[in-house]
Amino acid sequence: MILNQPKYRHYDIIIVGSGPAGITTALELSKDPSLEIAVIESGSLEPLPTIQTLASVQLHGDLNDNYFPMHTQRCFGGTSTIWGGFCAVLEERAFAAQEWPISYQEIGRWYPAAARILELPDAAYRLPTVAIEGTSELVYKPFYLSPPVRFNKKYHSFFQYHPRVDLILGNTAVRLITRGHTVTALELRDSLAPRLSSTFVSAETFVLACGGVGNPRLLQLSDIVEQMPVGLGLMEHPHIYAVADIYLDRDRLPSGIKKDPRIVNALQLSDSYCIENGVLSFSADFNLEQMTRTVLLGERRGMLHTPVSIRAEIAPDFRNSVGDSDQRNYLGIPMPRVDFHYRYHDLARQSWRLFGEALLRSGLGRPSVLQPEFRVHDGGHLMGTTRMGLSAADSVVDSNCRVHTTDNLYVAGSSVFPAGGASNPTYTIVAMALRLGAHLAGTLKGNAHG
């Protein structure tokens, strides 16, 4: 049902946030006919300007003032309502380096179901990368485009008519109430009526699915921090548009590549090449439209001539953080302060040089310039602020996304990513939410977590 107030004072599971992570977790849990589930959304069915101001932050660093109005939505469906649809699986390099405490295969087994939710072709998980003949330094790794799926449109009827899953709109989570190592209740405020008293709703299990800023902020406001790095290690994907041109020998590209409105073609530094050279993942997109004659390896030939844009990875840096500011919003809740600097230009120059040299060695093509000017833009992908790991000393959640210091509190979304790769995160967010939902369903039947 779609409601403006909780139907019950107590649910089996409460999920805070109705974006892709929250909705996907609810979908998976709804398969269990014994569970009463509530999804709490601060916004309404459609964006409302007043409620949208609750997403405001105090910014310090490289993100501009339009960043959060552009990339956050306080409404049913969350950021899926403005999502561009880019999808790619994560790179295996971070898993091989054990930056993730789970295996690549563990996430990989949820990608097929995530592809069905996002309406992606099977190739999105069957052929995430294709080898290029004559080189081990580059791979073809495209982005597959979701239509894009708008979760608010696709799942409106699911929430409207489901007898055991309540979507509760216009209620902002203020803090979690704890007793010992257990969360007992959630305090809610009416998003449009700041003078109304708080509402409290309890549950057996709680899931935070309110984004790279919202998740750590709710933990901080609830004093669920202790020695964990809550809010630290904020990551983004540097985007560098039209950084240079490249020339590609179309005959050397993997067979079967063709113009397809559901695919963004891209070349990527291979995992082994990144590890060998100590760089992070780096993806360069290209088009198949413009041909020209130019010289490659001393021979003049017909080549693809294409501008290239970069999507790249930065390492987690605990100086990039979400914390307290000296301002409050109209509900009286302390606003977050976001400190973020890319610190990417040196790595960008090194990665681009390695990319250009690999292109030349492969005989596949060449860049127009080896030392371009880099102007870094944002991607709207906030990750890493409740990172997954093995202990509370260096992470916030365990391998099942449970907060280390609680027995019944979990986190969904890209805030748990300990490494972000160069791939847009939504595909992996949905895969991880399916995994979390299945784990919680088993836990609530008596299986032990951990």
C-alpha positions, 0 to 999 in steps of 0.5 A, a space after each residue: 500500500 502507498 501511505 502517508 503514515 505507517 500502517 503498523 507500529 511494528 514491522 518485520 523490516 523497515 527500509 529507509 529510502 525508495 531508490 534502486 537499492 531500497 526498492 530492489 531489497 524490498 522486491 527480493 524480501 517480498 518473496 517471503 509471504 511471512 514478512 511485513 515490510 515498510 519502505 520509508 521515503 522522505 519525498 512524495 510520488 513526485 519531486 517537491 521543491 520544499 522537500 528537495 531542500 532536505 538534500 542540501 549540504 554544506 560543500 567544501 572542495 571540488 563539487 560545485 553548488 549544483 551537484 546535489 540539486 542535480 544528482 539527488 532526488 527526494 521522491 519515490 524512485 530516488 535517483 532512478 528518476 534522473 538516471 542516464 541508464 549507464 550499466 557495466 559490471 565492476 572490474 575484477 582487479 579490486 577483488 583480486 587485490 582483496 579490496 572487497 571482502 567478498 569474491 567477484 564471483 559472489 557479486 557476479 551471480 546476482 548480475 543476471 537477475 539485476 539485468 532483468 530488473 534494469 531491462 538490460 541485454 544478456 550480454 551485460 553479464 555474459 560478455 562484460 569484456 571482450 579480448 582484443 587480438 594482439 594485446 593483453 593491455 586493453 579490453 573492449 568493455 562497453 556500457 550497456 544502457 537501461 531504457 533507463 528504468 524509472 523505478 517509480 514508474 515500474 514499481 508503482 503498482 507493486 507498492 499500490 497493491 501489495 498487501 504486505 509491503 507499505 510505501 510510506 511517503 513524506 516521512 523523513 528519518 531523523 535517527 535510529 533508536 538503539 539499545 545495546 547492539 540492537 536498533 529498536 525504532 526509527 524516529 520519523 518527522 513529517 517532511 512538510 509539517 516541521 511542527 508536528 511531533 515525531 512518529 516512532 516505528 519499530 522493526 526486527 531489522 532495519 536497512 538504510 538505503 538513502 545514498 552516499 550521504 544519507 546513509 552515513 548521516 543517519 548513522 552519525 545522527 544516531 551515534 552509531 559511529 564508535 571507532 568505525 570510519 563512518 562518512 570517510 573515504 567518499 569516492 566519485 567517478 571523475 569524468 573527463 569529456 572530449 579529452 582528446 581524439 583517438 584513431 582506431 583501426 576498425 578491422 582490429 576491433 573485436 568482431 560483432 561491434 556495431 552501432 547499437 543504441 543500447 551500447 556505449 562502446 569503450 576501451 579499458 585498461 585491462 586489470 593485469 595492465 593496471 596492476 602491473 603499472 600501479 594505476 586504477 581502472 580507466 575507461 575511454 568511450 568511442 563512436 563508430 561513425 566518422 572515418 578518416 585517412 591517417 598514418 598508423 605505424 608508418 602506413 596510411 590507412 582508413 581509420 575511425 576518428 573519434 573523440 574520447 571521454 574518460 570515466 575513471 576510478 579514484 582511490 578512497 581517501 579519508 580526507 574526502 568525507 561526510 560529517 557535521 556542518 554548522 547549519 540545520 534544515 527546516 526540520 531542525 536536522 543538522 545538515 551534512 558537510 561534504 568535503 571532497 577533492 578529486 586529487 586525480 590530475 597526476 593519475 589522469 596523466 599517467 593513465 592516459 599515457 599508458 592508454 596511448 602507449 598501449 594503443 600504439 603497441 597493439 596496432 589498434 590505433 593511436 591518440 591524437 595527443 599524449 599530454 592533453 589538458 584534463 578538466 575533471 567533471 563529476 559523475 553523480 556517483 557517491 560511493 564508499 562512505 559506509 565501506 564494506 570490510 572485515 572489521 570495525 577498525 577500517 570499515 562500517 559494514 561486514 560482507 553481508 552489509 550488516 553494520 559491525 556494531 549492531 545486530 539488526 542494521 544493514 546498509 544498501 547502495 554504493 556507500 558500501 563499495 570499498 572500491 568503485 572501479 570505472 563502472 557506473 554503479 547502478 547495475 552493481 547497486 541492484 545486484 548487491 541489493 538482491 544479494 542483501 534481500 536474499 540474505 535477510 530473508 534467510 536470516 529472518 528464518 533463523 540463519 546466522 548472519 556474518 
